[in-house]
């Protein structure tokens, strides 16, 4: 009776064709899940700052990850896990809701609208046009800037930095347990990652939580239980409000939010999918076959539809995870890897009491570590060309120092276009850059 199952799976995912087997795909799926499962603890912590019910966000995160991974498994047959994206959740919580005055319901509506735009860009081919037009230096700067934005949030949440009337920020009190535990958690994650321990980020989060529990800093609520209700966030998106609400709302402000969501989604998801696909040998750099290109197109469609599902459930934009590369390294080559990831996220629904115990200073080390990884992108900036380096630097620095991913994008695109124009190199600027820069100028002019 054990033989038919592999035949069914082979028929669904073409295992033999891709030189893999069920056992390899199961191990790859488990590996990918362990490296990205930290999001079930981090996402409720981040979105909880908006007033959203953290229990419902936990459920929405697990379901959105499961649905996205399932779509990726069956629509594209790619070994890629999906979940609400880091950076996108921070923009949702701290810029759209925190700074711009949208309610979280309106912010979910904006995610839905951006998902529709993202889907249309994918179907029409405009997504590829946009990606091709954005200079490599700005793409790298965007990733690094989001990393710095996550870093300042992590340092703030762990109380490693505090507000100061004279210097704006200052070092927190390192005699307090919260910043000390955060530092210990960060170092633990870094050491484990250096030793290539699978699930290092998850282990770090759980270790800090367990230590806090031992010293009475958090209350024990159990480990396993039935999932909390999704009702507080399910179908709560306010699309009409997103298109016509928010403190001091204007059409330019709404356009600003949607543009940023779409741009970050485009770069994050597309870059991740291309990187993981190439590492798996599913999309060779130069000579991808028509079948491979078609399969990659289905993967792009899958990550577009996952955004819509996440906004309906009650979470920020869902995207492909670069941590999927760990599963590819373990041998994953097909959608069976993504199917395993989806199943494990559904299983994670039973661990809501554990998620509820995780304090902010336990998730802060995860944010800080991910931020450090994202800063590696700065090495790809063309620093010897000022027309490339200055826009990249402004884009990266403006995100943490203005506490807004949107402002960083605006500074980067506008500066890039202006410098190229006035140095006689306007022909180097793709139409997509002119378009995005112009939209940001209009936004600032009408603000």
Secondary structure, DSSP 8 states (H G I E B T S, - for coil): --HHHHHHHHHHH-TGGGT--HHHHHHHHHHHHHHHTTHHHHHHHHHGGGT--HHHHHHHHHHHHHHHHHHIIIII-----EEE-TTHHHIIIIIIITTT---HHHHHHHHHHHHHHHHHHHHHTHHHHHHHHS-HHHHHHHHHHHHHHHHHHHHHHTTSEEEETTTEEEE--TTSHHHHHHHHHHHHHHHHHHTT-TTHHHHHHHHHHHHHHHTTSS----S------STTTTT---HHHHHH-STT--HHHHHHHHHHHHHHHHHHHHHHHHHHHHHTTSS-SS---HHHHHHHHHHHHHHHHHHHHHHHHT-S-EEE-TTHHHHHHTT--SHHHHHHHHHHHHHGGGGHHHHHH--HHHHHHHHHHHHHHHGGGGGGS-TT-HHHHHHHHHHHHHHHHTT-HHHHHHHHHHHHHHHHHHTT-GGGS-HHHHHHHHHHHHHHHH-
